[in-house]
Amino acid sequence: MAVIVKHNLILRVVAKFIIPLIFLFALYVQFHGDFGPGGGFQAGVIFSAAIILYALVFGADKAKRVITPYVLRLLASLGVLIYAGTGVATIVLGGNFLEYGVLASSQVAGQHLGILVIELGVGITVMSVMLIIFFAFAERGQAVLSSNAESEQE
Amino acid sequence: MILETLSWLCLVLGGLLGVIGGIGMHRFPDFYTRLHAIGITDTLCAALFLIGLAFQAGLTIASFKLFLIFAFIFFTSPTASHLLANAAMLGGLKPVLSDDDVANSEQLDKP
């Protein structure tokens, strides 16, 4: 274990330098989605990729301290709530489900606002579900490793 | 006109480097020499492509984005090469050292 830690110094330095930029790029993709390529799903995947890179370099336990599984589960449902809540809000304001035009004073402004909020919900959910899947697989590996170690001791 | 010439010079040089790296990866005997061939040419190949495209774009937001892509590749591509070599070394892969070793080496994938 100590050998591995000693050998990935360059990866650690580059990861520390690159992870904030990945976050920044994810936010750019998220909020530039209605003018250019991008959107909620892509931004969520990029955002989770940054945290997965952190988990791969520094260990899944440290990554879980950054963003705990409990918070992840809350965020996953929060994103769905934002999506569905926008739909219900448009119904309350007198339109159809997800008819963005009624959200603001003018039709175009409402469309912009609606798509931004919807994509934010998609992004939050995709980010947290990706991380939940990743942590589930990581824990599975640890469980196999520890059970192997136990069987070797016996 | 000068910009066009410079741009195409960069693009052709970048393409040439990519082809050389590909030939090296195909022809060299073992993992480390292959990684050497592709790891060295890869970064400069991408950099020359991006510089050539930036000459085409001029001083716009597009060339700033190209510069950002260049910066990312400049840092991440050598890191990836280093990690591959590091993982092979930690995994116990021995480099092929001379002609005598080549004949006996298990790492040579024979056709």
Interface residues (C-beta under 8 A of the other chain):
Chain A: V3 I4 H7 N8 I10 L11 V14 F17 I18 L21
Chain B: F72 F75 T76 T79 H82 L83 N86 L90
